């Protein structure tokens, strides 16, 4: 499948521009948001909120690297015109991710309502009830994020990566802008987490729906079996190992600093 050079250049330029914008937004958020949090919440509240949100977000490592493996596999099936085989792989991945998402929600709920977890995290300033809800909300967001991430990755298959990056940029803006704005307006950590998660979930759902409409493979679970889903686990472990290690290191550093 030959692609005109002008199309390649246009898509590369778009991807580079959006990636650069995402990096700028992330850096700006890290530089300017922290002083806002410290000024309006104070260091103790900000540190506790950071610990809770990162603990909930770290549950996304349970995606087991399936997304990376499945996306590469679907690209090969699409290039070869193997739509039936690709559909089976996608349906197997959706089945597996449904189970993983439920597992993440169960773990998040267990951590949120298990006695002693706030004390273990040294949550002393944020009310215990709010701390538990923040952890639960972030865990539920991690569950929805891995599912929408799988569907958004379908845009790479049809060479629409810049479109996927646009949704990622919107998500980054909401993650950094909304909590900081609410903190500056006098909002609580629970309000900041809840509002940010709702907006990010809406963005991800819109992106997933967009990707589903453009996917060469129909969305569903009927063309695969649970055996097919289990078969995705073994080749995905290498991706999972690298993802888990990097997420564990970053989340651990943040938790220690918080």
N, C-alpha and C positions, 0 to 999 in steps of 0.2 A: 504494500500500500504506500504509494508515493505521495508526499505532501509538498506543495509548492514552497519554495524557499521563502517567499514573502510571508506566507502563513507561519512558517517556523520562526522567522525573525519577529513577527508581530506578537506571537504567543510568548516567545522568550522575553521580549521587552516588557510585556504585561506582567509576566510572572516575576521578573526582576524588580519592577516598580512596586508591585504589591508586597513582595517579600521585604523590600527595603522599608516601605511604609510600616509594615508590621513590626520590624525591628526598632524603628524610631518610636512607635507608640509604646512598645514594651520598655525601652530605655527611659522615655519620658515619664511613663507611669511609675517606674521604679525610683526615678529621681525626685519627681514632684509630689507623688502621692504620699510617700512616707512622712514628709514634714506636715502634711495636712492631718494625717492620722495622729501623729504625736501631739500636734497643737490642739486638736479637738477631743481626742480620746485619752491621750496620755500614754506613756510607754507601757504601763502594766496592762491596760485594756487591749492595746494594739498587739502586744506580744501574745496575750492569751487568744485573741481572735485569730492571729496568724497560725498559732499552733493547732487550733480546732479546724480551720479551713484546710490546712495542708494535710492533716491526718485524714480528713474525709476525702480529699482529692487523691491521696495516695492509693486509695482502693482501686483506682483505674488501672493499676498494674495487673489486675486480674484479667485483663483482656488476653493474656497469655501469648501476645505477639501474633494472634491469629490474623489481625487486620493486615499486617505487613505481608505475611505469607499469602493470604488469599488475594490481595490486590495484585501481587506479582503473577500469581497463577492465572487470574482472570485476564490480565493483559496478554499473556501467551495464548489463552484460548480465543480471545477476541481477534488477535492478529491472524491466527490460523483458521478463523471462521468456525470454530467449534462452539457454537452457541449452546447446544444441548449440554455438553460437558461443563461449560462455564456456568450455566444455570444451576446445575447440580451442586457445584462447588459453592456458589453464592447461597443457595438455599440451605446447604449444610452449615455454612458460617452463620446465617441468621438464626438457625435453630440453636447453635452453640452459644451465640451471644445472648439469646433470650435467657438461657440458663445462667450464664455468667452475670447478667444484669440482675437477675433475681437473687443470686448469691451475694452480690455487692450490697443490695438493699438489706438483706438479712444481716450481713455483717455490720453494716452501718447502724441498723436498728439495735443490734445487740450492744455495740459500743456505746451508742447514745443513751441507752437506758440501763446499762449494767452499773450496779452500785460500785462506787470507788473510782470510776474512770476520770471524772473531773478532778478528784484529789490526786490521782496518779499524774495527770497533766499539770497539776499545780494551778488549777483555775480557781482564783480567789476573788477576783474583782467582778468578772462577768457573772450574773446570777446563774445558778446551777441549771435552772429550767431553760434559760436562753442558750447556755452552752450545749446542752443536750440537743436542742433543736437545730443549732448551727451545724453540729456534727452530722445529724440526720439529713439535713437539707443538702449539705455538701456531698454526702455519700450517695444520695439519690441522684444528684447531678452527675456524679461520676458514672452511675449506671446508665443514664440516658446518653451521656457523652460518648461512651464506647460504641453504643448502637448507632448513633447518628454519625460517628466517625467512620464506621464501616460503610455506611451508605454514601457519605460524602466522598470517600476514596474512589467510588465508581467513576467520578469525573475524570480521574487520571486515565482511565481506560480509553475514553474517547477523546483524549488530548484536550481536555478542558480544565487543566490544572489551574490556570489563572482564575477561573470561576470558583474553584474550591478555595483558593487563597483569599478571595474576597470575603467569603463567609468567615474564614479564619480571622481576617482583619477586623471584621465587625465584632466578632467574639472577643478579641483582645481589647478593643475599645470599651466594650461593656464591662469586662472584668476589671479594668483599671479605673475607668471613669465613674461608673455608677457607685461603687462603695465609697470612693474618695469624696464624691459630690454629696452623698448622704451624710458622711461623717462631718463634712464642712457645714452642712445644713442642720446639724444637731441630731442626726439619726443614730440609732443604736447599732451595735454590731449585728444583732439579729436582723434588723431591718436591712442593713447593708448586704448581708449574705443572701437573704430571701429575695430581695429585689434583683440583685445581680444574677442569681441562679435562674430566676424566672425569665429575665431578658435573654440570657445566654441560651437557655433551653429553647426559647422561641426562635432565636436565630438558627440554632442547630436543626430544629425541626423543619424550618423553612428550607434550609440547605439540603436536608435529607430528602424532602419531598421533591425539590428541584432535581436532585441527582437521580431519584427514582424515575422521574419522567424521561430523563435523557439516557438512562441505562440501556445498553443493548441486551441485557439479561433481565427477564421479568422478575419482579420482586415477589417473594413468597417462601414457603417451606415445603410445598407439596412434592417437589422434584428430588428431594433428598431424604435419606433415612437417618436415624440416630447413629447408625454405624458409620455413615459418611461423616457425620459431625465429629465422632470420636477419632476418625482417621485424620482429621486436621490437627489434632493436638501434637502428635509426635514431630512433624516437620516444623511446627511453630515454636518449639521450645528454644531454639537458638535465638529467634527474635525476642522471645520472652526474657531470656537470660540477660540480654543486653539492656532491654527496656527496664527490667526490674532493678538491675544494678544501678543504672543512672538515676532512676526515680528514687530509689532508696537513699542514695547518697545525697541528692538534692533536698529531699524531704527531711532527712535526718539532720542535715546542716541547718535548715530553717528552724526545725523544732528545737535544736540545741540553742541557736541564737535567740529564739523567742523565749 
